[in-house]
Amino acid sequence: MLTVKSDDITNLLEGLSPAIEAIIDPNIKLIINQLMVVIKALRQENEELREENVFLRQENEGLKEKLKTNSKNSSAPPSSDGFRKEKRTKQKKGKSKRKQGGQPGRTGVGRTLFSAEEVDVCEVVKPSKECSCGGLVIPTSNYQRHQVHELPKIKPIVTEYQLYSGRCCACNKKHYASLPAGVPEGMLGPLAMAKIGALTGDFRMSKRNVTFLFDDFYDLRISVGTVSNVEQIVSAALEKSVEEAKAFIPEQGVVHADETSHAEQGNKMWTWAFIAGLAAVFIIRPSRGAQVAKDFLGEAFQGILNTDRWSGYAWLAAIFRQLCWAHLIRDFCKISERKGPSRKIGRELLKLTKKMFRYWHRVRDGTLKREKFQTLMQPLRKQVEALLEEGAQCSHSKTSGTCKQLLKVKQALWTFVDKEGVEPTNNLAEQILRRIVIWRKTSFGTQSSAGTLYLERIMTVVSTCKMQKRNVLDFVSEAIQAHLSKTKSPSLLPLPLQVALPLAA
């Protein structure tokens, strides 16, 4: 069957010589002209449809990609994955023959019994005096010690301060007694206020739930307003300790940073976390821009900043950065899920990343020396960068864009290889930030600038104390007592670096 293209017909009609055109019937000529107009319109429509088809295909691929988005190929939290079952690529293994629970030969974990001096009450339990045979049972030895731990019912200790007034015998001037130093003006003492700070910060309890707990556990009725007022006292008490930590972190050699959203009275805010040297600081600002990081770290920051690829950190030169490879794995996973050359590039990058982490885990465990590690990483680095170069030339716009961005800061990919003490991931910041993310999800944000400032300070104290394995309640209680008595505030810095703070004015 003969196939004639529209372009051939058009060329044929347009190429008719004037001599032939002169002998053609006018009616036929009119039909030809009409056909040419129709063909031209169809050609234009065809081009438009082709362009629309390309656009729709790209849009369809983008939507499919979004549907496949999960915590493994994006920054979405694992909680957003739901209960979807993943397809297993490996063959299904047979049912394990091991029983559930602890396996034979494992070292057991148990609670050590208190010594006799530490026990508050000791009760001797003897067997029955008569045996089933009718004989007399004589107790001989203590064959078992069983200790039960019980909590006492707590009743608040109420101290009343009776303030007297008097008059001068000479001038008749009236004088009034003042509360002793360290005594709060409100109804709650330092430990009670510290517990409210720990409950609303460390344990993420709402103000109303705190009032319920005080009523049920301590038989002490307080209002939501009292809890709010206590939070402001706690915030003021923690100010100097937190400010000291803020000054400490930018001076460290390696700093981890991350950020997440926050809401203050429904307005969009951003929580920034900076972690270094067993200290973690939170600051909440209206912006996610680079100026926030500049103001905190200082534009002359000379340490290594470990972050994701967020542009807010791009002001820092690549030699002072380490990009998080946990985030890069997600990027590579996303690339590997696309069609065409992207799939091959993404899969190769994932293989090399897996190999790199095998080396790194050996360095971390002490089974591979750093010098040998650096030697092994040289060819791997070249392979990764070559794949990124290939990806930058890829026809897929998103793959190309990601690879080009990584090539611009490729030096920041390998800082952990060149400098000791630098981690290849920013998992530390993400773990620390998770605490305030959960707080946000249960509270829906803060309702005032004072509440936001309290959240910054209490979460800074909670996270730092957890890192240093210090008791949060003890620290907050000590800070409140120092604030009330106007003495030296406790330090959040690691013990060898603690510096005495000046006395409060």
Secondary structure as GFF3:
##gff-version 3
##sequence-region A 1 505
A	DSSP	alpha_helix	6	14	.	.	.	ID=ss1
A	DSSP	alpha_helix	18	23	.	.	.	ID=ss2
A	DSSP	alpha_helix	26	67	.	.	.	ID=ss3
A	DSSP	three_ten_helix	78	81	.	.	.	ID=ss4
A	DSSP	beta_strand	165	167	.	.	.	ID=ss5
A	DSSP	beta_strand	174	176	.	.	.	ID=ss6
A	DSSP	alpha_helix	190	201	.	.	.	ID=ss7
A	DSSP	alpha_helix	207	218	.	.	.	ID=ss8
A	DSSP	alpha_helix	224	248	.	.	.	ID=ss9
A	DSSP	three_ten_helix	249	251	.	.	.	ID=ss10
A	DSSP	beta_strand	254	264	.	.	.	ID=ss11
A	DSSP	beta_strand	267	276	.	.	.	ID=ss12
A	DSSP	beta_strand	279	285	.	.	.	ID=ss13
A	DSSP	alpha_helix	290	297	.	.	.	ID=ss14
A	DSSP	beta_strand	304	307	.	.	.	ID=ss15
A	DSSP	three_ten_helix	311	313	.	.	.	ID=ss16
A	DSSP	three_ten_helix	318	320	.	.	.	ID=ss17
A	DSSP	beta_strand	321	323	.	.	.	ID=ss18
A	DSSP	alpha_helix	325	336	.	.	.	ID=ss19
A	DSSP	alpha_helix	341	365	.	.	.	ID=ss20
A	DSSP	alpha_helix	370	392	.	.	.	ID=ss21
A	DSSP	alpha_helix	397	408	.	.	.	ID=ss22
A	DSSP	three_ten_helix	410	413	.	.	.	ID=ss23
A	DSSP	alpha_helix	415	418	.	.	.	ID=ss24
A	DSSP	alpha_helix	427	443	.	.	.	ID=ss25
A	DSSP	alpha_helix	449	467	.	.	.	ID=ss26
A	DSSP	alpha_helix	472	485	.	.	.	ID=ss27
A	DSSP	three_ten_helix	495	497	.	.	.	ID=ss28
###
